[in-house]
Amino acid sequence: GGICTAYPVLQYLFTRFPLKCGYLLYGCKGKWIPFAVFFSFLLINLIHLFLVEYPGNITEDPFTQISEMVSGSYSNFNTFWHTMFFQAVLSLGYGLFSDFNAAIATFCVLQVVVLAFAFTYCLDTMLKWGVPKYFLIASYILFAFLPYHIALSITVWKDVLFAAGCVLLLSSWLRILKCPGNKPILHYFVFICGSLLFLMARANGWIIYLIS
C-alpha cells in the first residue's frame, strides 16, 4: 500500500522539479544555511526537552533494556548492540552527573544531535540537488515542527535511531551515486555512519540492508 501510494506522489513531484535536479550543485551559494538549519533543530528540540519533558520519554523497550543491564543477562529482543550503545551513554551520563534522570537526558541530547544532523544533511542534499525552495521550506517545517518529530526526538526508542540511519543512508547514497566525478570522503563517512545506525537499531535491518 505504501509503495502504491508513494510511487505516483514521487512521480508527480519529480516530473515538476527543474532539469538541474539531475546533478548535485556543489559550491553553491548559501553555505551558512546548513549550519543555521542544524542549530535551529537543536534549539527547538532541546528547549522542548529541558522545559517541557525532562529527562525525556521512555517507552516500554528501554525498561526491558535497563532490566537486562541490571541483571547482566542480555537478549536480542531489542538488538544487543543498541542495548550496548544505550548502556554506554547511560554510564557516561551517570558518571558525569551522578543522577539517573540526567543520564537519560544525556542519551536524549545525543539523539537530538544525531537527528538534527540527519535532517540537515537530507535538506542540504535536496538543496544541492536543485529541489525547489517551496518544497525545501515545506520539508523543513515538517522536520522541525511536526509534533510527532519533536516528541520522538527525545524518546528513548531504537526506532528513532533506525529512522535517522535511514535518512543518512539514503541521502549519502544519492550523493555518491549521482555525482561520480566528485565523491568527497564526507559522504562515504556519512554512508558508513548511517549504515551502522541502520544495522544497530533493528535486527531486520540486516535483511533490508543486504537486499538493498
C-alpha positions in Angstrom: 0.0 0.0 0.0 2.8 2.4 0.9 4.6 1.7 -2.5 1.4 2.1 -4.4 0.7 5.4 -2.7 4.3 6.7 -2.8 5.0 5.9 -6.5 2.5 8.3 -8.1 3.2 11.0 -5.5 7.0 10.9 -6.2 6.4 10.7 -9.9 4.3 13.8 -9.7 6.9 15.7 -7.7 10.0 14.7 -9.8 8.4 15.5 -13.1 7.8 19.0 -11.8 11.3 19.6 -10.5 13.6 21.7 -12.7 16.0 19.9 -15.1 19.0 20.8 -12.9 17.9 18.2 -10.5 20.0 15.7 -12.5 23.2 16.5 -10.6 24.4 17.9 -7.3 25.2 21.6 -7.2 28.5 21.6 -5.3 29.9 25.0 -4.3 26.5 26.8 -4.5 25.8 29.9 -2.5 24.4 29.9 1.0 26.9 27.7 2.7 25.8 29.0 6.0 22.3 27.6 5.6 23.0 24.0 6.7 24.6 25.3 10.0 21.6 27.6 10.7 19.2 24.7 10.0 21.2 22.3 12.2 21.2 24.7 15.2 17.5 25.5 14.7 16.7 21.8 15.0 18.9 21.6 18.2 17.3 24.7 19.7 13.7 23.6 19.1 14.2 20.1 20.5 16.4 20.9 23.4 14.1 23.7 24.6 11.3 21.1 24.5 13.4 18.6 26.3 14.6 20.8 29.2 11.5 22.9 29.6 8.6 20.5 28.9 9.6 16.8 29.1 12.8 16.5 31.0 14.5 14.0 31.1 12.7 12.7 28.0 10.2 10.0 27.1 10.9 6.3 27.9 9.0 3.6 26.1 8.5 0.0 27.2 11.6 -1.1 25.3 14.1 0.9 27.3 12.7 -0.5 30.5 13.4 -4.0 29.2 16.9 -3.0 28.2 17.6 -1.4 31.6 16.4 -4.6 33.3 18.9 -6.5 31.1 21.7 -4.2 32.1 20.9 -4.7 35.8 20.7 -8.5 35.5 23.6 -8.8 33.1 21.5 -11.2 31.0 21.0 -9.8 27.5 18.6 -10.8 24.7 18.2 -9.7 21.1 14.6 -8.6 21.6 15.9 -5.1 21.4 19.1 -5.6 19.4 22.1 -6.3 21.5 24.2 -3.6 20.0 21.6 -0.9 20.6 21.4 -2.1 24.2 25.2 -1.8 24.5 25.1 1.7 23.0 22.3 2.7 25.3 24.2 1.3 28.3 27.4 3.1 27.3 25.7 6.5 27.0 23.8 6.0 30.3 27.1 5.1 32.0 28.6 8.3 30.6 25.7 10.4 31.7 25.6 8.9 35.2 29.4 9.2 35.5 29.2 12.9 34.7 26.2 13.9 36.7 25.6 11.1 39.3 21.9 11.2 38.5 19.8 8.7 36.6 17.5 11.3 35.1 20.5 13.2 33.9 21.8 10.0 32.3 18.5 9.6 30.4 18.7 13.2 29.3 22.2 12.7 28.1 21.0 10.0 25.8 18.2 12.2 24.6 20.5 15.1 23.9 22.8 12.8 21.8 19.8 11.5 19.9 18.6 15.1 19.2 22.1 15.9 17.8 22.0 12.8 15.6 18.5 13.6 14.3 19.4 17.2 13.7 22.4 16.2 11.6 20.3 13.6 9.7 17.5 16.1 8.9 20.1 18.8 8.0 22.1 16.5 5.8 18.9 15.4 4.0 17.8 19.0 3.4 21.3 20.0 2.2 21.2 17.1 -0.2 17.8 18.3 -1.5 19.2 21.9 -1.8 22.2 20.8 -3.8 20.0 18.6 -5.9 18.1 21.6 -7.0 14.8 20.9 -5.3 12.5 24.0 -5.5 12.6 26.3 -2.5 8.9 25.9 -1.6 9.5 22.1 -1.3 12.6 22.6 0.9 10.7 25.1 3.1 7.8 22.6 3.5 10.2 19.8 4.3 12.0 21.9 6.9 8.7 22.8 8.6 7.7 19.1 8.7 11.1 18.1 10.1 11.2 20.9 12.7 7.7 21.5 13.9 5.7 18.3 13.3 4.7 17.3 16.9 5.5 13.7 16.1 9.1 14.5 15.2 9.5 16.7 18.3 8.1 14.0 20.6 10.2 11.2 19.1 13.4 13.2 19.1 13.5 12.9 22.9 12.1 9.4 23.1 14.4 6.6 24.1 13.4 4.0 21.5 15.5 2.1 19.0 13.3 3.1 16.0 14.3 6.7 16.3 18.0 6.0 15.6 16.9 3.5 13.0 15.0 6.3 11.2 18.0 8.6 11.4 20.1 5.8 9.9 17.6 5.5 7.0 17.7 9.2 6.3 21.5 9.4 6.4 21.9 6.2 4.4 19.6 7.2 1.6 20.9 10.8 1.4 24.5 9.9 1.3 23.8 7.1 -1.2 22.1 9.6 -3.5 25.1 11.9 -3.3 27.6 9.1 -4.0 25.7 7.5 -6.9 24.6 10.7 -8.7 28.0 12.5 -8.6 30.5 10.0 -10.0 33.2 12.7 -10.6 33.0 14.3 -7.2 32.9 12.0 -4.1 34.1 13.7 -1.0 35.1 11.4 1.8 32.5 13.0 4.0 29.7 11.3 2.1 31.3 7.9 2.4 31.7 8.6 6.1 28.0 9.5 6.5 27.1 6.4 4.5 29.0 4.3 7.0 27.5 6.0 10.0 24.0 5.7 8.5 24.6 2.0 7.9 25.8 1.4 11.4 22.7 3.1 12.9 20.5 1.2 10.5 22.0 -2.2 11.4 22.4 -1.5 15.1 18.9 -0.4 15.8 16.8 -3.2 14.3 17.6 -6.9 13.8 15.6 -7.0 10.5 17.7 -4.0 9.3 20.3 -6.6 8.2 17.8 -8.2 5.8 16.8 -4.8 4.3 20.4 -3.7 4.1 21.7 -6.8 2.3 18.8 -6.8 -0.2 19.5 -3.1 -0.9 
